[in-house]
Structure formats: C-alpha cells, structure tokens
Amino acid sequence: MRRAPQAAAAAFALAALAAPPEVPPGASARNPPPVPPIVFVSRAIPADPALVPGLGPRGRALAPGGRLMVRERSGRVRALLPDGALWDASDPSVSWDGRRIAFAATVHPDSAWRLWVVGADGRGLAPVTRTDGAAGAPARYDDLDPCWLPDGRIVFASTRFPQVAQQGGGPVTNLFTVHPDGSGLARLTSERNGAEEPTVDPATGRIVYARWFVNRWLASERTPLGVTDDRALAVRSDTVDVWHALTILPDGDEGRLAGGDARGRASVSAYQPAMLDDGTLAGLVADDLSLARDARGLGVQSFARGFAAPRLVAGRGRGGARAVAPAALPSGALVLALDARGDGDFGLWAAWPDGAGLTRLADLPGAADLDPAPLVARRRPPVAARPRREPLPERPIERASDLHAPAASFRFDCLNVFANGPVDAPFPDAVPIERGVRIRFYATLARPSAAGGDTVVLVREAPVDPSGAVHVEELPGDTPMFEQLVGADGRVLRSAMGPAHVPGLNFARVGSGTKCVGCHAGHSALPVAPNYAAGKVTNVAPSAEVTASSVAPGTDPRGAVDRRTRGPAGRTAWIAAGAVGEKLHLRWRWPIEAAAVVLYPLPRDRAAGTDVVVQACEIVFFRDGREVERTVLEKPLSPSGTRAECNGLRIDALEVRPMRVSGRVLHRAAAALAEIEAFARIVED
C-alpha cells in the first residue's frame, strides 16, 4: 500500500508540467481562480472506497499510507519529504509567514497519529507531540488536524481526553494547543462528542472548528427528570445529528455558531470549515450529517459572509462526484479535493465560492489527493484576546458531587430567551412569550463503559424573569451541558422547530460568564444588546395570535409574522381576498409595552403578477378590547420597512388596516403585507 501513492507521484510529476487544466462535464470553465503553490497529501485509497482518510469518526484515524506533496504554480507535482520518511500524513497547515508546515503523521501502519513540523523546503522535519504517558490519557490516542494560530502556537484535535462518543462508541476529539517545540500542551475545549478540523478566522483571529452537535438525551414529559434516551418516551422532535462550525476565542471562551442557515440541519453543516477574508464560510455537507455511518453525498457548500443559505461549490452527487477538504486561496477562491467518479480517487480542484470556475489542478492516478493548503505567506490575523485561565482537568467529570464546586463554575446570562433575529435573517423563531417559565440545566457524567458513554443529572432549575432574562451563578464550567425551557405547567415549551430543548451539548469555561439572547438554533450568533433594558425588547409579532378579515385561497395570515419578506408571496405574506376594508389583527396573551411597529410591503415580482403598493396604512392599538391609540402612515410602505414609534404604549393587541392599495397580487387586486415586526417588552407587573 505504501508504494502506490509514491509511484503515482513520480509518474505524474513528469506529465503535470504540460497538463492543461480540466473541468468536469457541465461545470463552468470560465474565469478559473488563480492558484499559488499548494501543499497536500497523496494517500492510498482504502480497501473500502466509501471511507475517506481523515474524514469523520470512521475515517479520521485511517492510515492507508501516503505522503506530503507540493503542486507548484506551474502545475508540476513533487514530493516534499524523502521516500520512507513517514508511513502516512494528513492535514498540512502552512505557517503565516509561509516558512513551515505543521501536519499529522504516523511512522508505522499501526502507530498513533502525532503532530510534526517541517520547513517549506522539506528540511528540518521534527515531531511536535509525542506519546508521553500523560496522566489521564487513554492508552491509545491520536493527534490530528493541526492549524497555526496567529500567536505562533498550534491548535489541533486529539482523542487524549478520555471520553466515548454518544453515537458509535468511538473516542471523542477535543481541541488542544501546543507550541511548535512541543511545550505548553493545554486542552482548549470540553466537547461531549467531537471537536476537530480547526481553522482561523482571518478577520478576527478566532478559532473556527467543526463540532459534532448531537444529544442522545431527549426532552420528555413522562419521566421525573424531564429527559430520556428512549424516543418512545420523548417529546416529538426531529433528529439533530450534524457537524456544524463553531467559533471560539483562543482560550476556548465565547463559543458561538460561525455561519450557516440555522433554519435547517443540512443548511448549517460545515465539517472541515474554511473561512475566507470576506467572512464567507465553506464546509462539508453529506447525506449522513453525522459522518458516522457512511460517506455518501459528500459536497462542499459555502455561506456568503457567514450566515446565509448554502451554495453548492462541488460534489454532492454531481455526476457521482464527492468533494471534501476546502481551503481558502489568497484570491478569495477555494481549493478542494474532488472525487469525480465516486471511487475514492480524489484530485485537487479550485473554484469560486459559488461553484463557478471549477478547474482541475492535479490528480495522481490511483491515489486520494486530499487536504490542500496554499503554500504562501499570508497576512497574519489579529491575536484575539486570550485571558489567563487555569489548566483544564485531565479527566472528564464522573461524579455528581464534582459539579458543584464554586471555584470551578461559570455564570449563565441570557438577556431574553424570547428574542428573535431580524427579518429574513437565517435563524428560526424563538419560543412564544409566556409567563411562569423555568429553565433546567443538565450535565452529563462520563461513563465510558455504559451505553452511550454517559449518564445525565439535573444540575439546577431556575425561574426565567417575566422579561425573558436568565441569570444563574455557579454552574459547572468546562462540562458538557444542555438546557430546557418549561412552562408553569411543567411542560416543555415549543417553537416552530420543536421543543425548547438544546439538541446538542455545549460548555463554558470556568470563570467565564455567558451572555446571549434567544433560545433557538443559531441564537448565539444574534447580536447582544448593550444593556439589560435594551435586551428586554424584541420582535414579539411571531408570538401573536393572528387573524384576518379575509385570506386569499391557499395562503395563511401568519405569513405576515414569519420574519420573512423574501420568497413566494403565497407563503411569506398575508394576502387578503380583496383590496378594500381589509385588516390584520395581532393579539397577545399578556400585555406588552410596544416600542415600535415596522411594516414591510411585498417585493415586486412582475413575473408572478405581484406589483401591489400599499399607499397608506392605519395601525390601531388595543388593551382589554378597547382602542387606546391609532397611527396613520400617509406614505407608501418602504421595502426596507416603514416604522411607527409607539413610545412604550401598553397594549395586548393591534390591527393593521391597509387604507389605499394599488396594483395586483398574484394577478388579482388585493391588500397584502409581507411582514409585521412588533418591537416590545413583556409587561412584568
């Protein structure tokens, strides 16, 4: 197995000098990205071609044999290290000055993976991590996925921290940092199921990594603890089992979603994340989002400037092709590995983030060419703030009594669990506003020999302020945890996406204080208000009961409170049956203090027969069934939203009445609104 990639490299090195770029059938050949020298690994194809070396829980520690290679700017391919220097190699990362390469390697087919560094010229090969019998480490562990940090350290994934994944029973990866000389080894994360493939956000210097977001503990209203691992006893919900991209500071603090469209599961998948200078995120998606069962349907997708709907770059079944391992190029394009026929023979390709210009760069016959990285100097990102923190424990917590040490705790602050994102932002709605809400904090205890690798305990149950705020001290730090919201009746709250129960596990550093808003997928990406008073105000329109004077056939009045103005009008807007005397009524179960109401018209879509214009609009406010105020907007509604100030008006209902309407909606004369935002806080007395 060792000879195959080497022989292929030697043969290809001669042919590649004159080989023209190629594009797959049906791909755009125009405007191919400029490509600098690339370092990559050429590895033997596993006996099971469905496995991809280095990919996911099944493939991360495969060692079929391989070596470090360089594709020169001219197209010539050469080996970086002498034949026989190492058995296998993966995940090369180039230092910011372009002079050194960190990578993972094995010295024998059955040896563990460790980190190495070598000069860009192939000289000075030296180990970084070693098998040192560290206290608490398992007998066999692998060090993988190195990445240079702006301060000169290396962050990498390792199975050194002894945990068993909730699915599959394999070892769990967590992130560690180390200096290139092997000193200063320290654990960074406390993920329950997996943290790997770290990279650096070039704009901020923050670490971005793939987190396995899954939780075998499900919400239940039929068990005393409120959770269960038996789906027959669980509250009905979808299955969340995905690798998404998380971003943290270099000390492991301030974890938040790095990008994607959190309204779906595949649309947030970003294994092997790569960050471009403009904030665009690229990552891997697959048919099996966990990557724990098979490697079919592999594709690279990108998210423009971070939070957006995904765009397919390559793979995902196009002609049977599979794509993996994206990396950012200086031009703003991506280099990736593409298996054009689905037989495990990956080659190197480049493309723009929208998939245009997909062009073949190199493809050694009979080998899996993977993990490309530009071999050039790059602008060093800023060194993100990194407070001093105590070293993390060598072993996961196994006893409930260890969860309550004040010196090993953090403070949980959420300014408003009912907070919603902006209109058209790719985040689902929060749970509807409600009184008497309580929050439960659960933690897992390591049980490597038990089914699923853990047990669960209820750490704390605390009241949520009427405004939606949560402030709880002395929760266990650096421990896998999840949360759940329940109403006054003890039942789990529901949102449009299911129960208010975190479908994965998270952690917070000891001594830190979390500060966020919302309780829904992607909530950690919402901007946090500058103070507690401002944090109480959010768009409460999605929490309202919505009725209308009339509704066009096949439409729903709740289209006006779904936080969407884009998309088919019949699904994203309220469309009345007529154009005159129509009204839309919003009512809340509890009084609110309204700060402002914002109205959005339907975008014009002449192809769909929609060019309606609301020339004027009246908003009537109610409390206990009585009118308390009305506002008239004597101008056409703006596509960016027309705002009516309310100045803390106490209400429990409002009515929007389009007064003068021109044009048509779906080829008919009708009043319509794309969206209503009602910014308010819950009245607390």
ZASE-705400 format. One line per 2 residues: number of its first residue (from 1); for each residue y, x, z of C-alpha. Coordinates in Angstrom, 2 decimals. Layout:
NUM> Y/X/Z | ...
This chain:
1> 0.00/0.00/0.00 | 2.32/2.87/0.64
3> 2.18/4.23/-2.88 | 3.13/1.04/-4.70
5> 6.89/0.90/-3.95 | 7.27/4.69/-4.35
7> 5.58/4.79/-7.74 | 7.64/1.84/-8.90
9> 10.84/3.55/-7.75 | 10.03/6.69/-9.69
11> 9.33/4.77/-12.87 | 12.39/2.59/-12.55
13> 14.76/5.47/-11.80 | 14.43/6.66/-15.41
15> 14.68/3.24/-17.06 | 17.54/1.90/-14.95
17> 20.08/4.34/-16.36 | 20.36/2.33/-19.56
19> 19.10/-1.10/-18.40 | 21.67/-3.81/-19.14
21> 22.45/-6.48/-16.54 | 20.34/-9.61/-16.90
23> 20.92/-13.21/-15.92 | 18.29/-15.87/-15.24
25> 17.86/-18.77/-17.68 | 20.56/-21.36/-17.18
27> 22.75/-19.13/-14.98 | 26.34/-18.30/-15.79
29> 26.70/-14.79/-17.22 | 30.49/-14.86/-17.37
31> 32.62/-12.79/-15.05 | 29.86/-10.79/-13.27
33> 31.05/-9.25/-9.99 | 31.87/-5.52/-9.89
35> 29.20/-3.70/-7.88 | 29.55/-0.45/-5.86
37> 26.58/1.75/-4.85 | 24.00/-0.30/-2.92
39> 21.52/0.84/-0.29 | 18.44/-1.35/0.05
41> 14.76/-1.28/0.96 | 11.90/-1.48/-1.54
43> 8.78/-2.76/0.19 | 5.22/-3.59/-0.78
45> 4.57/-7.27/-1.44 | 2.46/-8.75/1.41
47> -1.05/-9.99/0.65 | 0.32/-13.49/1.23
49> 3.32/-13.61/-1.15 | 4.64/-16.66/0.71
51> 5.61/-14.26/3.51 | 8.84/-12.31/3.10
53> 9.03/-9.00/5.01 | 11.75/-9.18/7.64
55> 12.26/-12.93/7.37 | 11.99/-15.31/10.32
57> 9.49/-15.45/13.19 | 6.48/-14.85/10.90
59> 7.89/-12.07/8.78 | 10.36/-10.18/10.96
61> 7.86/-7.53/12.12 | 5.68/-7.27/8.99
63> 5.14/-3.65/7.94 | 3.58/-3.63/4.45
65> 5.12/-0.24/3.65 | 8.41/0.63/2.00
67> 11.35/3.00/1.87 | 15.13/3.26/1.69
69> 16.58/3.28/-1.83 | 20.03/3.60/-3.39
71> 21.26/1.93/-6.55 | 24.13/3.99/-7.89
73> 27.16/2.40/-9.50 | 25.72/3.45/-12.89
75> 22.54/1.45/-12.26 | 20.34/4.48/-11.52
77> 17.94/3.94/-8.60 | 16.76/6.78/-6.34
79> 15.00/7.24/-3.02 | 17.22/8.18/-0.07
81> 14.52/9.87/2.05 | 11.62/12.17/1.11
83> 8.23/10.65/0.40 | 6.28/10.09/3.63
85> 9.25/10.37/5.99 | 8.54/6.88/7.35
87> 5.97/4.16/6.74 | 8.33/1.20/6.31
89> 12.05/0.43/6.55 | 14.30/-2.61/6.72
91> 17.85/-3.86/7.28 | 20.10/-0.90/6.37
93> 23.67/-1.16/7.69 | 26.43/1.17/6.48
95> 29.00/2.52/8.96 | 32.61/1.52/8.38
97> 33.52/4.99/7.08 | 30.57/4.88/4.65
99> 29.04/8.09/6.01 | 26.00/6.88/7.97
101> 23.27/4.29/7.61 | 21.53/2.59/10.54
103> 18.23/0.91/9.77 | 14.95/-0.21/11.33
105> 11.71/1.63/10.54 | 8.11/2.19/11.51
107> 6.37/5.57/11.42 | 2.82/4.15/11.10
109> 1.40/0.84/9.84 | 0.62/-0.27/13.40
111> 3.65/1.16/15.21 | 6.54/-0.90/16.58
113> 9.88/-1.12/14.82 | 12.64/1.15/16.11
115> 16.19/1.98/15.00 | 17.13/5.11/13.06
117> 20.28/6.63/11.57 | 20.67/8.87/8.55
119> 23.59/10.25/6.57 | 24.61/8.52/3.35
121> 23.39/11.68/1.60 | 19.90/11.33/3.13
123> 20.39/14.12/5.66 | 20.25/14.07/9.47
125> 17.51/11.47/9.99 | 17.30/10.74/13.73
127> 15.90/8.00/15.98 | 18.25/5.77/17.95
129> 15.85/3.70/20.07 | 12.52/4.86/21.43
131> 9.52/3.47/23.26 | 10.61/4.43/26.76
133> 8.63/2.09/29.04 | 11.77/0.36/30.25
135> 11.37/-1.84/33.31 | 10.67/-5.47/32.45
137> 9.99/-4.80/28.77 | 6.73/-6.07/27.25
139> 4.05/-3.61/26.20 | 4.94/-4.11/22.54
141> 8.44/-4.86/21.36 | 10.35/-4.42/18.11
143> 13.94/-3.33/17.49 | 15.33/-4.84/14.28
145> 18.43/-5.78/12.26 | 20.96/-3.06/13.23
147> 24.65/-3.58/12.46 | 27.60/-1.27/13.14
149> 30.29/-2.64/15.45 | 33.96/-1.71/14.94
151> 33.93/0.39/18.14 | 31.11/2.62/16.82
153> 28.21/1.05/18.70 | 25.25/-0.64/17.03
155> 24.25/-4.23/17.73 | 20.64/-5.14/16.96
157> 17.92/-7.71/17.57 | 14.96/-6.91/19.80
159> 11.98/-8.56/21.45 | 12.46/-6.29/24.52
161> 13.45/-9.23/26.73 | 10.08/-10.81/27.61
163> 10.11/-14.45/26.54 | 7.82/-16.68/24.48
165> 9.38/-18.98/21.88 | 9.08/-22.73/22.40
167> 7.55/-23.00/18.94 | 4.71/-20.81/17.73
169> 4.37/-18.82/20.96 | 5.76/-15.62/19.43
171> 8.15/-13.14/21.08 | 11.82/-14.08/21.31
173> 14.59/-11.96/19.81 | 17.87/-11.31/21.63
175> 20.82/-9.11/20.77 | 21.34/-5.68/22.33
177> 23.93/-2.94/21.85 | 23.44/0.84/21.85
179> 25.36/3.97/20.92 | 24.10/5.86/17.85
181> 22.75/8.64/20.12 | 20.57/6.09/21.97
183> 22.69/5.91/25.12 | 24.24/2.83/26.70
185> 21.49/0.36/25.81 | 22.50/-3.13/27.02
187> 21.40/-6.71/26.42 | 24.08/-9.00/25.00
189> 22.59/-12.50/24.66 | 20.31/-14.81/26.65
191> 18.99/-16.99/23.85 | 15.89/-19.03/24.59
193> 14.25/-18.97/21.15 | 15.86/-16.34/18.97
195> 18.97/-14.29/18.14 | 18.78/-11.97/15.16
197> 20.37/-10.71/11.91 | 23.76/-9.82/13.45
199> 26.79/-9.03/11.31 | 30.52/-8.63/11.98
201> 33.35/-10.96/11.01 | 35.70/-8.59/9.13
203> 38.77/-10.64/10.12 | 38.19/-10.78/13.88
205> 35.60/-8.14/14.82 | 33.46/-10.82/16.45
207> 29.68/-10.70/16.13 | 28.07/-13.37/13.95
209> 24.31/-13.87/14.27 | 21.53/-16.31/13.46
211> 20.44/-18.43/16.42 | 17.25/-20.47/16.46
213> 18.62/-23.83/17.61 | 15.73/-25.90/18.88
215> 14.80/-27.52/22.18 | 11.38/-28.91/22.99
217> 12.88/-30.85/25.92 | 13.99/-34.26/24.65
219> 16.13/-36.96/26.23 | 14.14/-39.67/28.00
221> 14.90/-42.88/29.85 | 11.31/-43.21/31.02
223> 10.95/-40.09/33.18 | 12.59/-39.35/36.56
225> 14.05/-36.06/35.30 | 15.65/-37.61/32.23
227> 13.84/-35.27/29.81 | 10.35/-34.95/28.40
229> 8.32/-32.85/26.00 | 6.36/-35.94/24.92
231> 8.04/-37.58/21.92 | 6.33/-40.89/22.79
233> 8.42/-40.98/25.99 | 11.62/-39.69/24.41
235> 14.73/-41.48/23.25 | 14.58/-41.84/19.50
237> 16.33/-38.94/17.74 | 16.00/-36.72/14.72
239> 14.35/-33.30/14.91 | 16.71/-30.34/15.24
241> 14.98/-27.08/14.40 | 17.28/-24.76/12.48
243> 18.69/-21.23/12.33 | 22.46/-21.60/12.31
245> 25.20/-18.96/12.63 | 26.87/-18.40/15.99
247> 29.85/-16.15/16.69 | 30.48/-14.33/19.98
249> 32.72/-11.63/21.38 | 31.17/-8.15/21.62
251> 30.40/-8.82/25.31 | 28.38/-11.95/24.44
253> 31.03/-14.42/25.63 | 32.74/-17.35/23.89
255> 29.81/-18.47/21.77 | 30.73/-20.98/19.09
257> 29.50/-22.19/15.72 | 30.51/-19.79/12.94
259> 30.50/-22.21/9.99 | 28.69/-24.86/8.00
261> 28.82/-28.63/7.76 | 27.64/-29.88/11.15
263> 27.11/-33.44/9.90 | 23.68/-32.35/8.64
265> 20.88/-29.95/9.53 | 20.25/-28.08/6.26
267> 24.01/-28.05/5.70 | 24.51/-25.84/8.74
269> 21.57/-23.49/8.09 | 22.69/-19.85/7.81
271> 19.91/-17.37/8.60 | 20.85/-13.78/7.68
273> 24.56/-14.64/7.87 | 27.17/-12.71/5.88
275> 30.94/-13.04/6.38 | 33.47/-12.46/3.61
277> 37.05/-11.32/4.13 | 38.43/-14.82/3.46
279> 36.24/-16.37/6.16 | 33.56/-17.67/3.80
281> 30.13/-17.73/5.43 | 26.91/-17.22/3.47
283> 23.40/-17.59/4.81 | 19.86/-18.60/4.15
285> 18.52/-22.15/3.89 | 14.86/-23.14/3.42
287> 12.60/-26.18/3.19 | 11.41/-25.25/6.68
289> 14.69/-24.73/8.53 | 12.88/-23.02/11.42
291> 11.29/-20.42/9.07 | 8.34/-20.57/11.48
293> 5.80/-22.25/9.21 | 6.42/-21.27/5.58
295> 8.93/-19.58/3.30 | 9.27/-22.13/0.50
297> 12.54/-23.37/-0.93 | 14.45/-20.25/0.12
299> 18.04/-20.14/-1.06 | 21.37/-18.56/-0.25
301> 24.20/-21.03/0.35 | 27.85/-20.43/1.14
303> 30.51/-22.32/3.09 | 34.04/-21.80/1.75
305> 36.23/-20.37/4.51 | 33.61/-21.17/7.12
307> 33.50/-24.92/7.71 | 32.76/-26.82/4.53
309> 29.98/-28.47/2.55 | 27.42/-25.88/1.35
311> 27.40/-24.46/-2.17 | 24.16/-23.07/-3.54
313> 24.54/-19.46/-4.64 | 20.97/-18.71/-5.78
315> 17.33/-19.64/-5.24 | 16.27/-22.90/-3.63
317> 13.75/-23.64/-6.36 | 15.86/-22.99/-9.42
319> 13.05/-22.08/-11.82 | 10.81/-21.40/-8.80
321> 13.25/-18.76/-7.56 | 13.75/-17.77/-3.92
323> 16.86/-15.98/-2.64 | 17.42/-14.17/0.67
325> 19.48/-11.45/2.40 | 23.10/-11.99/1.27
327> 25.67/-9.27/1.96 | 29.40/-9.16/1.27
329> 30.74/-6.95/-1.52 | 34.29/-5.48/-1.48
331> 35.21/-7.70/-4.44 | 34.62/-10.90/-2.45
333> 31.27/-11.48/-4.16 | 27.76/-11.35/-2.71
335> 24.78/-9.11/-3.32 | 21.41/-10.67/-2.51
337> 17.67/-10.43/-3.08 | 16.18/-12.86/-5.60
339> 12.51/-13.57/-6.33 | 12.95/-15.14/-9.75
341> 9.32/-16.29/-10.18 | 8.38/-17.07/-6.59
343> 5.62/-14.41/-6.48 | 7.17/-12.11/-3.87
345> 8.66/-9.62/-6.37 | 12.29/-9.61/-5.19
347> 15.04/-7.79/-7.06 | 18.74/-7.22/-6.37
349> 21.32/-9.57/-7.86 | 25.04/-10.18/-7.46
351> 27.01/-13.44/-7.66 | 30.26/-15.02/-6.64
353> 30.06/-17.30/-3.57 | 29.98/-20.41/-5.76
355> 26.95/-19.09/-7.67 | 28.87/-18.08/-10.81
357> 28.19/-14.73/-12.47 | 24.65/-14.35/-11.12
359> 23.57/-10.97/-12.51 | 20.51/-8.77/-12.01
361> 21.22/-5.27/-10.66 | 17.78/-3.74/-10.04
363> 14.16/-4.85/-9.81 | 11.46/-2.29/-9.08
365> 8.21/-3.59/-10.60 | 5.63/-4.82/-8.12
367> 7.89/-4.40/-5.09 | 10.03/-6.56/-2.82
369> 13.57/-5.15/-3.05 | 15.39/-6.52/-0.02
371> 18.29/-6.15/2.42 | 21.01/-4.81/0.10
373> 24.25/-3.43/1.60 | 27.25/-1.83/-0.17
375> 27.23/1.95/0.36 | 31.00/2.36/0.58
377> 33.71/2.81/3.18 | 35.27/-0.47/4.31
379> 38.29/-1.49/6.33 | 37.31/-1.32/9.99
381> 37.72/-4.75/11.65 | 39.72/-5.05/14.86
383> 37.87/-4.25/18.07 | 37.61/-7.66/19.71
385> 38.33/-7.96/23.44 | 35.36/-6.78/25.47
387> 35.77/-7.18/29.26 | 33.56/-5.12/31.53
389> 30.55/-7.08/32.74 | 27.59/-6.33/34.94
391> 24.32/-5.48/33.13 | 22.11/-8.46/32.44
393> 18.82/-8.90/34.36 | 15.77/-7.12/32.96
395> 13.62/-10.26/33.11 | 14.28/-13.97/32.50
397> 14.63/-16.30/35.47 | 11.28/-17.62/36.68
399> 12.21/-19.35/39.98 | 14.49/-22.33/40.53
401> 15.97/-20.68/43.63 | 17.44/-17.93/41.43
403> 19.58/-20.47/39.57 | 21.94/-21.00/42.47
405> 23.33/-17.53/43.22 | 27.17/-17.85/43.26
407> 27.55/-14.22/42.14 | 25.53/-14.96/39.01
409> 27.35/-18.10/37.92 | 29.96/-19.35/35.48
411> 32.41/-22.28/35.35 | 31.93/-25.06/32.78
413> 35.13/-26.64/31.46 | 35.22/-29.25/28.70
415> 38.66/-30.79/28.29 | 37.38/-34.01/26.72
417> 33.80/-34.93/25.84 | 35.14/-37.81/23.72
419> 37.22/-35.53/21.46 | 36.83/-35.90/17.69
421> 37.61/-33.50/14.88 | 40.29/-34.08/12.25
423> 39.88/-36.44/9.31 | 37.48/-35.00/6.70
425> 36.51/-32.10/8.98 | 32.74/-31.37/8.70
427> 31.85/-32.50/12.22 | 30.16/-35.72/13.37
429> 31.84/-38.19/15.71 | 31.75/-37.75/19.46
431> 30.21/-40.43/21.67 | 32.36/-43.57/22.05
433> 34.72/-43.62/25.03 | 33.15/-45.07/28.15
435> 33.73/-45.18/31.91 | 31.38/-44.03/34.63
437> 29.89/-41.23/32.52 | 27.96/-38.40/34.16
439> 26.82/-35.06/32.79 | 23.48/-33.40/33.54
441> 22.93/-29.65/33.33 | 19.36/-28.47/32.72
443> 17.97/-24.92/32.71 | 14.64/-23.51/31.59
445> 12.45/-21.25/33.71 | 10.31/-18.65/31.96
447> 6.59/-19.45/31.98 | 5.09/-17.14/29.33
449> 1.56/-18.40/29.92 | 2.47/-22.12/29.83
451> 2.52/-24.30/26.74 | 5.96/-23.94/25.20
453> 6.76/-20.90/27.32 | 8.89/-22.61/29.95
455> 9.47/-25.43/32.40 | 12.71/-27.31/32.92
457> 14.80/-28.08/36.01 | 17.84/-30.28/36.59
459> 20.47/-27.88/37.93 | 23.33/-30.30/38.52
461> 24.55/-33.81/37.79 | 28.30/-34.28/37.94
463> 30.81/-37.05/37.14 | 32.88/-36.92/34.00
465> 36.56/-37.67/34.62 | 37.74/-41.01/33.18
467> 39.77/-38.95/30.70 | 36.57/-37.27/29.45
469> 37.10/-33.94/31.23 | 34.32/-31.95/32.90
471> 34.95/-29.14/35.40 | 31.89/-27.77/37.18
473> 31.61/-24.48/39.05 | 28.65/-22.24/40.00
475> 26.33/-22.98/37.11 | 23.72/-20.28/36.38
477> 25.03/-17.66/33.97 | 23.03/-15.81/31.32
479> 20.38/-18.52/31.48 | 19.17/-20.85/28.70
481> 20.66/-24.29/29.42 | 21.34/-27.64/27.79
483> 23.33/-30.73/28.72 | 23.06/-34.51/28.55
485> 25.57/-37.36/28.96 | 24.54/-40.61/30.66
487> 26.43/-43.82/31.27 | 27.00/-45.68/34.52
489> 23.62/-47.38/34.00 | 21.83/-44.02/33.73
491> 21.05/-44.47/30.05 | 21.71/-41.63/27.64
493> 24.90/-42.14/25.63 | 24.55/-42.46/21.87
495> 26.67/-41.25/19.00 | 26.20/-41.85/15.28
497> 23.85/-38.85/15.12 | 21.72/-39.83/18.11
499> 21.58/-39.31/21.88 | 24.22/-37.20/23.64
501> 21.66/-34.55/24.49 | 22.03/-30.95/23.30
503> 19.17/-30.44/20.81 | 19.11/-26.67/21.35
505> 19.76/-24.24/24.17 | 22.87/-22.23/24.97
507> 24.07/-19.76/27.57 | 27.31/-18.50/29.12
509> 27.99/-15.03/30.51 | 28.11/-14.55/34.27
511> 31.71/-14.65/35.48 | 32.98/-16.47/32.40
513> 34.43/-19.92/32.01 | 33.58/-22.06/29.02
515> 36.43/-24.06/27.53 | 35.75/-26.55/24.76
517> 36.30/-30.12/23.60 | 33.91/-32.73/22.27
519> 30.23/-33.44/22.66 | 28.66/-33.33/19.20
521> 27.30/-30.84/16.70 | 29.94/-28.24/15.95
523> 32.12/-29.20/18.93 | 32.54/-25.53/19.85
525> 34.43/-24.96/16.58 | 37.16/-27.50/17.37
527> 40.48/-26.00/18.48 | 41.03/-26.27/22.23
529> 44.25/-27.91/23.40 | 46.73/-25.57/25.13
531> 46.62/-27.56/28.37 | 44.69/-30.25/30.20
533> 47.23/-33.01/29.46 | 47.09/-32.40/25.70
535> 43.29/-32.22/25.86 | 43.12/-35.83/27.05
537> 44.48/-37.10/23.73 | 42.08/-37.56/20.82
539> 41.41/-39.90/17.91 | 39.72/-42.89/19.55
541> 39.50/-45.03/16.40 | 35.77/-44.26/15.94
543> 35.18/-45.80/19.41 | 36.74/-49.13/18.46
545> 35.06/-52.40/17.61 | 36.26/-53.10/14.05
547> 36.66/-56.50/12.39 | 38.48/-57.54/9.24
549> 39.97/-60.67/7.75 | 37.69/-60.13/4.77
551> 35.46/-57.43/3.27 | 34.62/-56.71/-0.34
553> 30.92/-57.19/-1.14 | 28.81/-54.16/-0.30
555> 31.45/-52.49/1.90 | 31.95/-52.10/5.66
557> 35.22/-52.30/7.63 | 34.05/-49.31/9.73
559> 34.70/-47.21/6.66 | 38.28/-47.10/7.95
561> 37.27/-45.35/11.20 | 34.61/-42.93/9.96
563> 37.05/-39.95/9.80 | 36.58/-39.70/6.02
565> 39.06/-40.20/3.22 | 37.01/-38.39/0.55
567> 34.01/-39.79/-1.22 | 33.17/-43.11/-2.87
569> 35.69/-45.75/-1.81 | 32.94/-48.27/-1.09
571> 31.53/-46.02/1.63 | 34.60/-44.32/3.10
573> 37.20/-47.11/3.29 | 37.92/-50.68/4.29
575> 38.29/-52.76/1.14 | 39.33/-56.38/1.57
577> 38.24/-59.25/-0.63 | 41.87/-59.96/-1.58
579> 45.31/-58.37/-1.73 | 47.44/-60.82/0.30
581> 47.37/-61.66/4.02 | 44.58/-59.20/4.86
583> 44.27/-57.44/8.20 | 42.03/-54.95/10.01
585> 41.54/-55.27/13.79 | 40.53/-52.47/16.19
587> 39.59/-53.29/19.78 | 38.56/-51.02/22.69
589> 36.54/-51.93/25.78 | 39.06/-50.16/28.05
591> 42.84/-49.81/27.86 | 44.26/-46.71/26.22
593> 47.66/-45.03/26.14 | 48.46/-44.71/22.44
595> 50.39/-41.66/21.32 | 50.37/-42.32/17.57
597> 48.63/-44.17/14.75 | 48.11/-42.48/11.39
599> 47.22/-44.46/8.25 | 45.64/-42.98/5.09
601> 45.57/-44.66/1.66 | 42.67/-44.48/-0.76
603> 42.84/-41.44/-3.03 | 43.48/-42.47/-6.61
605> 40.37/-42.41/-8.77 | 41.14/-43.93/-12.15
607> 37.60/-43.30/-13.40 | 36.31/-45.59/-10.63
609> 39.07/-48.13/-11.23 | 40.93/-47.27/-8.00
611> 44.69/-46.78/-8.07 | 45.73/-49.06/-5.20
613> 49.04/-48.36/-3.44 | 49.95/-49.83/-0.03
615> 53.73/-50.12/-0.40 | 54.38/-51.24/3.19
617> 52.32/-51.84/6.31 | 52.68/-53.54/9.68
619> 50.91/-52.40/12.87 | 50.67/-54.92/15.74
621> 49.64/-53.75/19.25 | 47.89/-55.95/21.84
623> 47.00/-55.90/25.55 | 44.71/-58.57/27.04
625> 45.08/-60.64/23.90 | 48.89/-60.64/23.92
627> 51.13/-58.85/21.47 | 53.11/-56.06/23.16
629> 54.78/-54.37/20.18 | 54.82/-54.12/16.39
631> 55.84/-51.40/13.96 | 56.65/-51.77/10.26
633> 56.18/-48.83/7.89 | 58.56/-49.56/5.00
635> 57.26/-46.92/2.58 | 54.09/-46.21/0.61
637> 51.33/-44.58/2.64 | 51.12/-40.81/2.08
639> 47.82/-39.15/1.04 | 48.32/-36.73/3.93
641> 48.71/-39.63/6.38 | 51.65/-41.77/7.49
643> 52.31/-41.51/11.22 | 53.67/-44.20/13.54
645> 54.66/-42.96/17.00 | 53.57/-45.08/19.98
647> 55.02/-43.13/22.93 | 52.28/-43.90/25.46
649> 52.08/-47.63/24.76 | 49.29/-49.19/26.85
651> 47.03/-51.30/24.64 | 43.42/-52.34/24.14
653> 43.70/-53.47/20.50 | 45.74/-53.01/17.37
655> 45.91/-54.67/13.98 | 46.90/-53.11/10.67
657> 48.33/-55.52/8.09 | 49.00/-54.21/4.55
659> 52.17/-56.07/3.52 | 52.73/-55.19/-0.12
661> 49.86/-53.92/-2.25 | 49.84/-52.92/-5.90
663> 47.13/-51.58/-8.18 | 43.41/-52.19/-8.01
665> 40.36/-51.07/-6.01 | 37.07/-50.76/-7.85
667> 38.63/-52.73/-10.72 | 39.87/-55.59/-8.51
669> 43.12/-56.47/-6.74 | 42.54/-55.87/-3.04
671> 44.10/-54.40/0.09 | 42.43/-51.21/1.30
673> 42.77/-48.35/3.77 | 40.87/-45.07/3.61
675> 41.24/-44.23/7.29 | 42.97/-45.04/10.56
677> 43.50/-42.48/13.31 | 44.49/-43.74/16.75
679> 45.54/-40.82/18.95 | 45.35/-41.86/22.59
681> 44.05/-41.07/26.03 | 41.94/-43.32/28.22
683> 43.88/-45.13/30.95 | 42.42/-43.71/34.17
685> 43.56/-46.25/36.75
